[in-house]
Amino acid sequence: MSKTAIDRLQTLGSYGILGALLLLVLFPFYWMTITSFKSEDQMRSLVSMFWPSPVVLDNYYQLLTRTDFGVWFRNSALVAVSSTLLATAVGTIGAYALARLRFMGRAFMSSAVLITYLVPPSILFIPLYAQIRMLGLSDSLAGLIAAYPSFTVPFVTWLLMGYFESIPVELEEAAMIDGATRFGAFRRVILPLAAPGLLAAALYAFTQAWNEFLYALVFITDVKQRTLPVGLSSFITGDVYGWGYLMAGAVLTTLPVIAVYIYLQKYMVEGLTAGGVKG
């Protein structure tokens, strides 16, 4: 067999594996979507298993009109956006300090950031809840906004440390020689170059805050203050599952994350391309 034929077989095999993995990843989303357009009878039937026939919109109508889904959606959006902005701001400043400044304990703090990220949130929620309650923020969205950076800031900091270290320090030195302060060089030189990394870190923080369940379940008892993951779980009562509501809610919950990812990905690619051209 010629080398060309072997290369073609390897390429086909690679595409076959990637296609199988893609199918494995996307099939749950496909099943979730088609189930949301089925009636209860269709969900129990094998006739229209892989496609709803007919398509039913009643699950979405009932979800939006007879439940507090709109309130939960608003709460999740407020908490996710606010905690993402807070985590990105704190993580950016912390990452820059650890990447550029030289001070005693820098290596220890860098390792501590990573170790903090690796600690499971299920271990921290009890002492964290005690602090939130002491501050008078329990059973409020402000408490969640204050709590979520406990697991998003360490990762954002750790991720951006490597990104800042990859930017040549000579660029900052040149700016400071021209009269800029360190903060001015950071704002005018480093931040524009690090924009793709900032967007990637913000996307991660937003996704984590949007999908978070444990803290929202423990810290919030008021039905009107619930976020989407906790609100959707209320459709499960004992061993009774409201599959129509659950699937419709899951589809509507997934759409904002997909939209944010697509929107930010465009700017991340543009930032990387612009940086490569300027370099």
N, C-alpha and C positions, 0 to 999 in steps of 0.2 A: 504493500500500500504506500502510495506516495505521501510526501510530507504535506502537500496541499490537502489531500483527502483526510489525513489525520487532524489537521488544523480545523477543517470543516466539522468533523465529528466532535471535536472538543468544543467548538463554538455552539453546535447544536445541543450538546449535552449541558453546557453552561446555561443556555437559554431555557432548556427544559427544566433544569433545577430551579432557576429563577421564576419561571412560570408557575411551577408547582408551589413554591413558597408564596408567590403573590396570590395565588388562588386560596391557599390556606389562610392568609391574612385577611383577604377581602371577603371571603365567604360569610363570616359572622355578620359583617356590616350589611351584606346583601340580604341575608336571612332576616336580620332585624328590620330592614326597610320594607321588605315585602310583607312581613308579618303585620307591620303597622297599618297596612292597607287591606287587611283581611277582617272579616267578621268573625264572631266567636264560632259559628258553625264551620267556617272555612278553616279555622285553626285546628279544629278537631278532625278535619277530613283529609284524606290522602289524594283526593281528586285534583285539587289545585295546590299542590304542595310547593312547587317552585315558582309559581306566579299567581297572584290573586285574580280570581275570575268570579264575579266582577270586582273591580277596584272599589273599595269602600273608604270613604273619608270620615266616617262617623267617629272613629277613634280620636282623630285630631280635633274634631268639633267638640266632642264631649270633654276632652282634655282641656281645651282652652276656655270653655264656657262653664264647666261644672266643677273645676278644681282650682286650686291656687297656683297653677303652673306659672302664670304671668308674674305673680309676686315672687315666686321662687327664682324665676329667671332674672328678674331685676336684682334680687339680693345677690345671686351668684355673680352677675356682671359687676355690681358695685364692689363686692369683696375681691374678686379676681383682678379687676383693673387697679384698684387702690393698692392691694398688696403687691402687685407686680411692679408698679411705679416705685413703691417704697423699697422693695427688695433690690430692684435694679439700681436705684440711686445709692443705697448703702453698700451693695456688693461692688459697684463700680469704684467707689472711693476706697473701700477696703482693699480691693484687688490692686489698685494702682499703688497704694501705700506699701503693700507687701512686695510688689514687683519692682518698685523703683527706689524706695527709701531704704536706708541702711540704719538699723537701730537694734539695740539689745533685745533678744527674744524673737527676732523676726522669723527664724527658722522654726522655732517652736509654734508660733502663731500660725504659720503656714500649714504645718502638720495638723494643728488643732482644728483648723477650718475644715480640712478633709475628714478628720475623725468625727467632727460634729455632724457633717452631712451623712456619714455612714450610720449614725445612731438611729434606730427605728423610731418613728414618731409615737408608736404605741407605748414606748418606755417613758416618753417625756410628757404625755398629755396630762398625767395626774399632777406633777408639780407645776406644770404650765397653767393648768386650770386654777390651781391655788393662787398663783400670781395674778391671773386675769380677774379672779373674784376679789382679791384684795384691792385691785385698782378700780373696782366697781364697773368692770366691762363685761361681766358675765351676762349671758342671754342677750347679747347685742351684736350687731354686725361689726361694730368697732373692735370688739374683742377678737373676732376672727381676723380682722385686718391686722391687728397687733400680733396675733399668734402665728399666722402663716409664714411670715419672714423667718421664723425659727428653723424652717426646713428649706426655704428657697434661697435665703441669703448665703448660707455656706456653699451651696453648689454654684450660684452665680459668681461668688468671689473666687472659688477654685477654678472655674472655667475661664474667667477673665484674667486671672493671674498669668496663665500661659499665653493668652492673647496679647497682653501688654508686654510681656517679656520678648515676644517675637517682633515687636516694633523697635527699630534701631534707636538707641538712646541718643545718638548723635543729632537726631531731629529736634529733640527737646533742648539739647545743649546749644544748638544753633539758634533756636528761638530765644533762649535766655540771654545769649550773647547779644542779640539784637534788641534787648531791653525788656523782654517779656518776663513776668514772674513765673514761678513754677506752676501756679494755678492757671495763669494765662496760657502757658505752653500746653498744659494738660487740656484745657478747654478748646484751644484753637488748633492744636496739632494732633494730640493723641486721640481725643474723642472722635473726630471725623474719620481717622484711620481705623479706629476700632468699632465703627458703626455696625459692620456685619456681625461681629462678636456680641455687641450689645443687644442687637435684635434677636440673635439666637438665644442668649441668656434670658431675655424678656419673654420670648415664646415659651421657653421651658417653665419659667416661673408662672406664667399665665395658665399653662396647661395643668400644672400641679395644683394651683389654687382653684381652678375651675372644677377639677375632678375630686378634690379632697372630701373625704367622708367622715373620718373618725372625729376630728376636732369639731366639725360642724354638728355632729350628732351629740357629742358630750357637752359642748359649750352652749348650745341653743336648745331651749325647751318650748319657746313660743312658736306656734305653727306659722305665724306671719313672718317670722325671722328666719325660717329655714332656707337653706340653699337647695339647688336642684338635686344633688345626689341624695340628700336626706329626704327631700320631698318625694322623689320617685320611689324611695323605699317604703313609703307609707301606703303604696298600692299593693303591698304584700301583707296580708293579714293571716297569720298562722300558716296553714298550708294552702291558702287560696291566693292565687296570683292573678292580678289584673293585667293579663298579657297585652291587651289592646292598648291600655293606657301606658304601660311600661315601654312597649316598643315605640309608640308614637313619641313619648317623652324622651326616650333615648335618641331617636333620630333628631329631634329638635335641639337636644342638648349637644349633640355632636357637631351640628352645622356651624356654630360660632367658632369652634376650635379649628375646623377645616378652613373657614373663611379667613381667620387670623393667620393661619399658617401660609395659605396661598398669598395673602397680601404681603406679609413680611418676607416671604421667600423671594418675591420679586425685588425688593429693596436690598436683600442680602446679596443676591447675584449682581445687582447693579453696583453695590458698594465694593464687592470683590473685583469686578471688572474695572471700575474707575481707579481703584487702588493700584491694579496691575498696570494700567495705562500711565498713571502719573509716575509710578516707580520707574 
